[in-house]
């Protein structure tokens, strides 16, 4: 199997970064518009536990660790929203 070319890797990283940024903005907008951020946090906690135990797109220890760190960062963001709005 051939190794991907450098431009292909750069293009893939740009696509992934754009998707992450867009999802971050969309999530923020949805969270701010929700009437009860505590309800969102409760749903998130239920769902993030499932996500942490599920399969992963990339079977690499570094990916799993980073994924779990990202889940924790989002949990902190949601908890901050609850504190600000209650």
Secondary structure, 3 states (H helix, E strand, C coil): CCCCCHHHHHHHHHHHHHHHHHHHHHHHHHHHHCCCHHHHHHHHHHHHHHHHHCCCCCCCHHHHHHHHHHHHHHHHHHHHHHHHHC
